[in-house]
């Protein structure tokens, strides 16, 4: 029998299980909260608009303005941001480009 002030624990095994399950639940709740906070703050990019001029290619724009240093990753991000199905861009088109 364990005494806690005025309270007595009659079944210590049940009490230990309750404390263990409560601790696991609290740990998961805190982890999920921290993950959500960091997920919302993970995008640190600002964006600018670049007008496409004759002779520009999406590959070259990704190389010049890409924040990650990986041309393929930046190219994919450009296509996703600008909702491009393929790599075709046209003079006069305005592209949204992430900047660091």
N, CA, C and O atoms as a GROMACS GRO file, in nm:
protein
  400
    1UNK      N    1   0.084  -0.116   0.000
    1UNK     CA    2   0.000   0.000   0.000
    1UNK      C    3   0.090   0.124   0.000
    1UNK      O    4   0.182   0.134   0.081
    2UNK      N    5   0.064   0.218  -0.090
    2UNK     CA    6   0.142   0.341  -0.103
    2UNK      C    7   0.056   0.456  -0.053
    2UNK      O    8  -0.062   0.464  -0.084
    3UNK      N    9   0.117   0.544   0.026
    3UNK     CA   10   0.043   0.658   0.081
    3UNK      C   11   0.085   0.786   0.009
    3UNK      O   12   0.204   0.811  -0.007
    4UNK      N   13  -0.011   0.867  -0.033
    4UNK     CA   14   0.011   0.998  -0.093
    4UNK      C   15  -0.072   1.099  -0.014
    4UNK      O   16  -0.187   1.126  -0.049
    5UNK      N   17  -0.016   1.154   0.091
    5UNK     CA   18  -0.092   1.247   0.173
    5UNK      C   19  -0.211   1.177   0.234
    5UNK      O   20  -0.193   1.084   0.313
    6UNK      N   21  -0.330   1.219   0.201
    6UNK     CA   22  -0.451   1.157   0.254
    6UNK      C   23  -0.500   1.042   0.167
    6UNK      O   24  -0.595   0.973   0.203
    7UNK      N   25  -0.432   1.020   0.052
    7UNK     CA   26  -0.481   0.918  -0.041
    7UNK      C   27  -0.399   0.791  -0.027
    7UNK      O   28  -0.279   0.796  -0.001
    8UNK      N   29  -0.464   0.680  -0.046
    8UNK     CA   30  -0.397   0.552  -0.044
    8UNK      C   31  -0.417   0.484  -0.178
    8UNK      O   32  -0.526   0.485  -0.234
    9UNK      N   33  -0.310   0.424  -0.227
    9UNK     CA   34  -0.318   0.347  -0.350
    9UNK      C   35  -0.335   0.202  -0.308
    9UNK      O   36  -0.246   0.143  -0.248
   10UNK      N   37  -0.449   0.147  -0.342
   10UNK     CA   38  -0.479   0.011  -0.300
   10UNK      C   39  -0.415  -0.090  -0.394
   10UNK      O   40  -0.367  -0.195  -0.351
   11UNK      N   41  -0.415  -0.058  -0.525
   11UNK     CA   42  -0.355  -0.150  -0.623
   11UNK      C   43  -0.239  -0.078  -0.692
   11UNK      O   44  -0.260  -0.008  -0.791
   12UNK      N   45  -0.117  -0.095  -0.642
   12UNK     CA   46  -0.001  -0.024  -0.698
   12UNK      C   47   0.025  -0.056  -0.846
   12UNK      O   48   0.071   0.030  -0.921
   13UNK      N   49  -0.005  -0.178  -0.887
   13UNK     CA   50   0.019  -0.215  -1.028
   13UNK      C   51  -0.072  -0.134  -1.121
   13UNK      O   52  -0.027  -0.084  -1.224
   14UNK      N   53  -0.198  -0.122  -1.084
   14UNK     CA   54  -0.291  -0.041  -1.163
   14UNK      C   55  -0.250   0.105  -1.166
   14UNK      O   56  -0.260   0.172  -1.270
   15UNK      N   57  -0.204   0.154  -1.052
   15UNK     CA   58  -0.159   0.293  -1.045
   15UNK      C   59  -0.037   0.316  -1.134
   15UNK      O   60  -0.031   0.417  -1.205
   16UNK      N   61   0.060   0.224  -1.132
   16UNK     CA   62   0.179   0.235  -1.220
   16UNK      C   63   0.138   0.233  -1.366
   16UNK      O   64   0.192   0.310  -1.446
   17UNK      N   65   0.044   0.148  -1.403
   17UNK     CA   66  -0.004   0.143  -1.542
   17UNK      C   67  -0.070   0.274  -1.582
   17UNK      O   68  -0.050   0.324  -1.693
   18UNK      N   69  -0.149   0.330  -1.491
   18UNK     CA   70  -0.213   0.459  -1.516
   18UNK      C   71  -0.108   0.568  -1.538
   18UNK      O   72  -0.119   0.647  -1.631
   19UNK      N   73  -0.009   0.574  -1.453
   19UNK     CA   74   0.098   0.674  -1.465
   19UNK      C   75   0.175   0.653  -1.596
   19UNK      O   76   0.206   0.751  -1.664
   20UNK      N   77   0.205   0.530  -1.631
   20UNK     CA   78   0.278   0.500  -1.755
   20UNK      C   79   0.198   0.542  -1.878
   20UNK      O   80   0.251   0.608  -1.966
   21UNK      N   81   0.072   0.506  -1.884
   21UNK     CA   82  -0.012   0.540  -1.998
   21UNK      C   83  -0.033   0.692  -2.006
   21UNK      O   84  -0.030   0.749  -2.115
   22UNK      N   85  -0.053   0.755  -1.892
   22UNK     CA   86  -0.068   0.901  -1.890
   22UNK      C   87   0.059   0.970  -1.938
   22UNK      O   88   0.051   1.069  -2.012
   23UNK      N   89   0.175   0.920  -1.898
   23UNK     CA   90   0.302   0.978  -1.941
   23UNK      C   91   0.322   0.963  -2.091
   23UNK      O   92   0.366   1.057  -2.157
   24UNK      N   93   0.290   0.847  -2.145
   24UNK     CA   94   0.303   0.824  -2.289
   24UNK      C   95   0.209   0.917  -2.365
   24UNK      O   96   0.248   0.978  -2.465
   25UNK      N   97   0.086   0.928  -2.319
   25UNK     CA   98  -0.011   1.017  -2.384
   25UNK      C   99   0.037   1.162  -2.380
   25UNK      O  100   0.027   1.233  -2.479
   26UNK      N  101   0.088   1.206  -2.267
   26UNK     CA  102   0.138   1.342  -2.253
   26UNK      C  103   0.258   1.366  -2.345
   26UNK      O  104   0.269   1.472  -2.406
   27UNK      N  105   0.348   1.269  -2.355
   27UNK     CA  106   0.464   1.279  -2.443
   27UNK      C  107   0.419   1.293  -2.589
   27UNK      O  108   0.472   1.377  -2.662
   28UNK      N  109   0.324   1.212  -2.632
   28UNK     CA  110   0.274   1.218  -2.770
   28UNK      C  111   0.207   1.352  -2.795
   28UNK      O  112   0.227   1.412  -2.901
   29UNK      N  113   0.128   1.400  -2.701
   29UNK     CA  114   0.060   1.528  -2.716
   29UNK      C  115   0.161   1.642  -2.730
   29UNK      O  116   0.144   1.729  -2.815
   30UNK      N  117   0.264   1.644  -2.649
   30UNK     CA  118   0.367   1.748  -2.658
   30UNK      C  119   0.444   1.736  -2.789
   30UNK      O  120   0.473   1.838  -2.852
   31UNK      N  121   0.477   1.616  -2.831
   31UNK     CA  122   0.550   1.595  -2.956
   31UNK      C  123   0.471   1.645  -3.077
   31UNK      O  124   0.527   1.712  -3.164
   32UNK      N  125   0.343   1.614  -3.081
   32UNK     CA  126   0.258   1.658  -3.192
   32UNK      C  127   0.248   1.810  -3.194
   32UNK      O  128   0.252   1.871  -3.301
   33UNK      N  129   0.235   1.870  -3.078
   33UNK     CA  130   0.226   2.016  -3.070
   33UNK      C  131   0.355   2.080  -3.119
   33UNK      O  132   0.350   2.177  -3.195
   34UNK      N  133   0.468   2.029  -3.077
   34UNK     CA  134   0.597   2.084  -3.121
   34UNK      C  135   0.615   2.064  -3.271
   34UNK      O  136   0.663   2.154  -3.339
   35UNK      N  137   0.576   1.949  -3.323
   35UNK     CA  138   0.588   1.923  -3.467
   35UNK      C  139   0.503   2.021  -3.547
   35UNK      O  140   0.548   2.073  -3.649
   36UNK      N  141   0.381   2.047  -3.501
   36UNK     CA  142   0.293   2.139  -3.574
   36UNK      C  143   0.350   2.281  -3.573
   36UNK      O  144   0.341   2.352  -3.673
   37UNK      N  145   0.406   2.321  -3.461
   37UNK     CA  146   0.465   2.455  -3.454
   37UNK      C  147   0.583   2.465  -3.550
   37UNK      O  148   0.596   2.564  -3.621
   38UNK      N  149   0.669   2.363  -3.553
   38UNK     CA  150   0.785   2.368  -3.641
   38UNK      C  151   0.745   2.352  -3.787
   38UNK      O  152   0.812   2.406  -3.876
   39UNK      N  153   0.637   2.278  -3.814
   39UNK     CA  154   0.592   2.262  -3.953
   39UNK      C  155   0.540   2.393  -4.009
   39UNK      O  156   0.562   2.423  -4.127
   40UNK      N  157   0.473   2.472  -3.928
   40UNK     CA  158   0.422   2.600  -3.976
   40UNK      C  159   0.534   2.701  -3.998
   40UNK      O  160   0.520   2.791  -4.081
   41UNK      N  161   0.642   2.689  -3.925
   41UNK     CA  162   0.750   2.787  -3.938
   41UNK      C  163   0.863   2.737  -4.028
   41UNK      O  164   0.965   2.805  -4.040
   42UNK      N  165   0.846   2.621  -4.091
   42UNK     CA  166   0.953   2.565  -4.172
   42UNK      C  167   0.976   2.642  -4.302
   42UNK      O  168   1.090   2.647  -4.350
   43UNK      N  169   0.873   2.701  -4.360
   43UNK     CA  170   0.887   2.773  -4.485
   43UNK      C  171   0.938   2.914  -4.457
   43UNK      O  172   0.863   3.001  -4.413
   44UNK      N  173   1.067   2.935  -4.483
   44UNK     CA  174   1.127   3.065  -4.456
   44UNK      C  175   1.153   3.143  -4.583
   44UNK      O  176   1.228   3.241  -4.582
   45UNK      N  177   1.093   3.101  -4.693
   45UNK     CA  178   1.116   3.169  -4.820
   45UNK      C  179   1.023   3.289  -4.834
   45UNK      O  180   0.908   3.288  -4.793
   46UNK      N  181   1.078   3.393  -4.895
   46UNK     CA  182   0.997   3.503  -4.945
   46UNK      C  183   0.989   3.481  -5.095
   46UNK      O  184   1.066   3.403  -5.151
   47UNK      N  185   0.898   3.547  -5.159
   47UNK     CA  186   0.879   3.526  -5.302
   47UNK      C  187   0.890   3.658  -5.377
   47UNK      O  188   0.855   3.764  -5.326
   48UNK      N  189   0.938   3.648  -5.499
   48UNK     CA  190   0.939   3.764  -5.587
   48UNK      C  191   0.891   3.720  -5.724
   48UNK      O  192   0.893   3.601  -5.757
   49UNK      N  193   0.849   3.816  -5.803
   49UNK     CA  194   0.800   3.787  -5.937
   49UNK      C  195   0.908   3.822  -6.038
   49UNK      O  196   0.968   3.929  -6.032
   50UNK      N  197   0.933   3.731  -6.132
   50UNK     CA  198   1.033   3.750  -6.235
   50UNK      C  199   0.962   3.747  -6.371
   50UNK      O  200   0.897   3.647  -6.402
   51UNK      N  201   0.973   3.852  -6.451
   51UNK     CA  202   0.915   3.846  -6.585
   51UNK      C  203   1.007   3.765  -6.677
   51UNK      O  204   1.129   3.782  -6.674
   52UNK      N  205   0.949   3.680  -6.756
   52UNK     CA  206   1.026   3.598  -6.849
   52UNK      C  207   1.055   3.681  -6.974
   52UNK      O  208   0.965   3.742  -7.033
   53UNK      N  209   1.183   3.682  -7.014
   53UNK     CA  210   1.221   3.750  -7.138
   53UNK      C  211   1.262   3.645  -7.240
   53UNK      O  212   1.287   3.530  -7.205
   54UNK      N  213   1.269   3.685  -7.364
   54UNK     CA  214   1.303   3.590  -7.471
   54UNK      C  215   1.440   3.529  -7.444
   54UNK      O  216   1.536   3.600  -7.412
   55UNK      N  217   1.449   3.400  -7.458
   55UNK     CA  218   1.574   3.328  -7.437
   55UNK      C  219   1.587   3.267  -7.298
   55UNK      O  220   1.675   3.184  -7.275
   56UNK      N  221   1.499   3.306  -7.204
   56UNK     CA  222   1.501   3.246  -7.070
   56UNK      C  223   1.450   3.103  -7.075
   56UNK      O  224   1.361   3.069  -7.153
   57UNK      N  225   1.509   3.020  -6.992
   57UNK     CA  226   1.459   2.884  -6.974
   57UNK      C  227   1.431   2.863  -6.827
   57UNK      O  228   1.490   2.929  -6.741
   58UNK      N  229   1.342   2.773  -6.799
   58UNK     CA  230   1.308   2.744  -6.660
   58UNK      C  231   1.430   2.690  -6.587
   58UNK      O  232   1.451   2.718  -6.469
   59UNK      N  233   1.511   2.613  -6.656
   59UNK     CA  234   1.632   2.556  -6.599
   59UNK      C  235   1.728   2.668  -6.557
   59UNK      O  236   1.784   2.664  -6.448
   60UNK      N  237   1.745   2.767  -6.642
   60UNK     CA  238   1.835   2.878  -6.612
   60UNK      C  239   1.783   2.962  -6.496
   60UNK      O  240   1.861   3.006  -6.411
   61UNK      N  241   1.653   2.986  -6.492
   61UNK     CA  242   1.594   3.062  -6.382
   61UNK      C  243   1.612   2.985  -6.251
   61UNK      O  244   1.643   3.045  -6.148
   62UNK      N  245   1.592   2.854  -6.253
   62UNK     CA  246   1.611   2.772  -6.132
   62UNK      C  247   1.757   2.777  -6.088
   62UNK      O  248   1.786   2.781  -5.968
   63UNK      N  249   1.848   2.778  -6.183
   63UNK     CA  250   1.991   2.784  -6.151
   63UNK      C  251   2.027   2.920  -6.091
   63UNK      O  252   2.103   2.927  -5.994
   64UNK      N  253   1.973   3.028  -6.147
   64UNK     CA  254   2.007   3.163  -6.102
   64UNK      C  255   1.939   3.202  -5.971
   64UNK      O  256   2.001   3.268  -5.887
   65UNK      N  257   1.815   3.162  -5.952
   65UNK     CA  258   1.737   3.210  -5.838
   65UNK      C  259   1.704   3.103  -5.734
   65UNK      O  260   1.645   3.134  -5.631
   66UNK      N  261   1.742   2.980  -5.760
   66UNK     CA  262   1.704   2.872  -5.668
   66UNK      C  263   1.772   2.882  -5.533
   66UNK      O  264   1.893   2.900  -5.526
   67UNK      N  265   1.695   2.870  -5.426
   67UNK     CA  266   1.751   2.887  -5.291
   67UNK      C  267   1.823   2.763  -5.237
   67UNK      O  268   1.907   2.777  -5.148
   68UNK      N  269   1.794   2.644  -5.289
   68UNK     CA  270   1.849   2.524  -5.226
   68UNK      C  271   1.987   2.485  -5.278
   68UNK      O  272   2.060   2.413  -5.210
   69UNK      N  273   2.024   2.532  -5.396
   69UNK     CA  274   2.152   2.494  -5.452
   69UNK      C  275   2.143   2.371  -5.542
   69UNK      O  276   2.236   2.344  -5.618
   70UNK      N  277   2.035   2.298  -5.535
   70UNK     CA  278   2.011   2.183  -5.622
   70UNK      C  279   1.920   2.228  -5.735
   70UNK      O  280   1.803   2.260  -5.711
   71UNK      N  281   1.970   2.230  -5.856
   71UNK     CA  282   1.893   2.280  -5.969
   71UNK      C  283   1.766   2.198  -5.990
   71UNK      O  284   1.659   2.254  -6.017
   72UNK      N  285   1.776   2.067  -5.978
   72UNK     CA  286   1.658   1.983  -6.000
   72UNK      C  287   1.550   2.010  -5.896
   72UNK      O  288   1.432   2.017  -5.928
   73UNK      N  289   1.591   2.025  -5.770
   73UNK     CA  290   1.494   2.054  -5.664
   73UNK      C  291   1.431   2.192  -5.686
   73UNK      O  292   1.310   2.208  -5.671
   74UNK      N  293   1.513   2.289  -5.721
   74UNK     CA  294   1.462   2.424  -5.745
   74UNK      C  295   1.370   2.428  -5.868
   74UNK      O  296   1.269   2.499  -5.868
   75UNK      N  297   1.404   2.352  -5.970
   75UNK     CA  298   1.322   2.343  -6.091
   75UNK      C  299   1.184   2.286  -6.057
   75UNK      O  300   1.081   2.337  -6.101
   76UNK      N  301   1.184   2.180  -5.978
   76UNK     CA  302   1.057   2.120  -5.935
   76UNK      C  303   0.975   2.220  -5.854
   76UNK      O  304   0.854   2.232  -5.873
   77UNK      N  305   1.041   2.292  -5.763
   77UNK     CA  306   0.971   2.391  -5.681
   77UNK      C  307   0.912   2.504  -5.766
   77UNK      O  308   0.800   2.548  -5.742
   78UNK      N  309   0.988   2.550  -5.865
   78UNK     CA  310   0.938   2.653  -5.957
   78UNK      C  311   0.814   2.605  -6.032
   78UNK      O  312   0.716   2.677  -6.044
   79UNK      N  313   0.821   2.483  -6.082
   79UNK     CA  314   0.707   2.428  -6.157
   79UNK      C  315   0.584   2.414  -6.066
   79UNK      O  316   0.472   2.441  -6.108
   80UNK      N  317   0.608   2.372  -5.942
   80UNK     CA  318   0.497   2.356  -5.848
   80UNK      C  319   0.437   2.491  -5.809
   80UNK      O  320   0.315   2.505  -5.806
   81UNK      N  321   0.522   2.589  -5.780
   81UNK     CA  322   0.474   2.722  -5.741
   81UNK      C  323   0.394   2.790  -5.851
   81UNK      O  324   0.293   2.856  -5.825
   82UNK      N  325   0.439   2.772  -5.974
   82UNK     CA  326   0.376   2.840  -6.087
   82UNK      C  327   0.275   2.753  -6.161
   82UNK      O  328   0.223   2.792  -6.265
   83UNK      N  329   0.248   2.636  -6.106
   83UNK     CA  330   0.150   2.542  -6.162
   83UNK      C  331   0.179   2.512  -6.309
   83UNK      O  332   0.090   2.518  -6.394
   84UNK      N  333   0.305   2.480  -6.338
   84UNK     CA  334   0.346   2.446  -6.475
   84UNK      C  335   0.343   2.295  -6.491
   84UNK      O  336   0.393   2.221  -6.406
   85UNK      N  337   0.285   2.249  -6.600
   85UNK     CA  338   0.278   2.106  -6.627
   85UNK      C  339   0.407   2.055  -6.691
   85UNK      O  340   0.449   1.942  -6.666
   86UNK      N  341   0.468   2.139  -6.772
   86UNK     CA  342   0.596   2.103  -6.834
   86UNK      C  343   0.690   2.222  -6.818
   86UNK      O  344   0.656   2.318  -6.749
   87UNK      N  345   0.805   2.218  -6.878
   87UNK     CA  346   0.905   2.322  -6.860
   87UNK      C  347   0.893   2.440  -6.954
   87UNK      O  348   0.986   2.520  -6.965
   88UNK      N  349   0.780   2.452  -7.023
   88UNK     CA  350   0.765   2.560  -7.120
   88UNK      C  351   0.726   2.691  -7.052
   88UNK      O  352   0.631   2.698  -6.974
   89UNK      N  353   0.804   2.794  -7.084
   89UNK     CA  354   0.770   2.929  -7.039
   89UNK      C  355   0.774   3.021  -7.160
   89UNK      O  356   0.840   2.991  -7.259
   90UNK      N  357   0.704   3.132  -7.150
   90UNK     CA  358   0.690   3.220  -7.266
   90UNK      C  359   0.729   3.364  -7.229
   90UNK      O  360   0.709   3.406  -7.115
   91UNK      N  361   0.784   3.438  -7.324
   91UNK     CA  362   0.817   3.579  -7.297
   91UNK      C  363   0.693   3.655  -7.252
   91UNK      O  364   0.585   3.639  -7.309
   92UNK      N  365   0.710   3.737  -7.149
   92UNK     CA  366   0.598   3.813  -7.094
   92UNK      C  367   0.532   3.744  -6.976
   92UNK      O  368   0.461   3.809  -6.899
   93UNK      N  369   0.554   3.616  -6.962
   93UNK     CA  370   0.498   3.541  -6.849
   93UNK      C  371   0.570   3.586  -6.721
   93UNK      O  372   0.688   3.618  -6.724
   94UNK      N  373   0.500   3.589  -6.611
   94UNK     CA  374   0.559   3.628  -6.482
   94UNK      C  375   0.564   3.504  -6.395
   94UNK      O  376   0.462   3.439  -6.372
   95UNK      N  377   0.683   3.472  -6.346
   95UNK     CA  378   0.702   3.356  -6.260
   95UNK      C  379   0.723   3.398  -6.115
   95UNK      O  380   0.788   3.499  -6.088
   96UNK      N  381   0.669   3.320  -6.025
   96UNK     CA  382   0.693   3.340  -5.882
   96UNK      C  383   0.815   3.258  -5.846
   96UNK      O  384   0.821   3.138  -5.873
   97UNK      N  385   0.914   3.324  -5.783
   97UNK     CA  386   1.041   3.258  -5.752
   97UNK      C  387   1.070   3.276  -5.603
   97UNK      O  388   1.064   3.388  -5.552
   98UNK      N  389   1.102   3.165  -5.531
   98UNK     CA  390   1.137   3.182  -5.390
   98UNK      C  391   1.276   3.241  -5.376
   98UNK      O  392   1.368   3.207  -5.451
   99UNK      N  393   1.291   3.330  -5.278
   99UNK     CA  394   1.423   3.386  -5.249
   99UNK      C  395   1.452   3.362  -5.102
   99UNK      O  396   1.361   3.349  -5.021
  100UNK      N  397   1.578   3.357  -5.068
  100UNK     CA  398   1.618   3.330  -4.930
  100UNK      C  399   1.616   3.456  -4.850
  100UNK      O  400   1.646   3.455  -4.731
   0.00000   0.00000   0.00000
